[in-house]
């Protein structure tokens, strides 16, 4: 395998990982947004988190 081919494979794998990570992050944010929406505002203020 040439260096060029190896670099292409490495880049493709890195791109795949980045997409997967981004998708997981978006899912987690969507879940957190849903959870926060379910919590009463008073409880949210007490915890000190945004």
C-alpha positions in Angstrom: 0.0 0.0 0.0 1.3 3.4 -0.9 1.6 6.2 1.7 -1.1 8.1 -0.2 -3.6 5.2 0.1 -2.8 4.8 3.8 -3.4 8.6 4.3 -6.8 8.3 2.5 -7.8 5.4 4.7 -6.7 7.2 7.9 -8.6 10.4 6.8 -11.7 8.4 5.9 -11.7 6.7 9.4 -11.1 10.1 11.1 -14.1 11.6 9.2 -16.3 8.7 10.2 -15.3 9.0 13.8 -15.9 12.8 13.7 -19.4 12.3 12.2 -20.2 9.6 14.8 -19.0 11.8 17.7 -21.0 14.8 16.3 -24.2 12.6 16.0 -23.7 11.3 19.6 -23.2 14.9 20.9 -26.4 16.1 19.1 -28.4 13.1 20.6 -27.1 13.9 24.1 -27.9 17.6 23.7 -31.4 16.7 22.5 -31.9 14.4 25.5 -30.6 17.0 27.9 -32.9 19.6 26.4 -35.9 17.3 26.9 -34.9 16.5 30.5 -34.5 20.2 31.3 -37.9 21.0 29.8 -39.5 18.4 32.1 -37.9 19.9 35.2 -39.8 22.8 36.9 -38.0 26.1 36.7 -37.7 26.5 40.5 -35.8 23.2 40.7 -33.5 24.2 37.9 -32.6 27.5 39.5 -31.8 25.8 42.9 -29.3 23.5 41.2 -27.4 26.4 39.9 -26.9 24.7 36.5 -28.0 26.1 33.2 
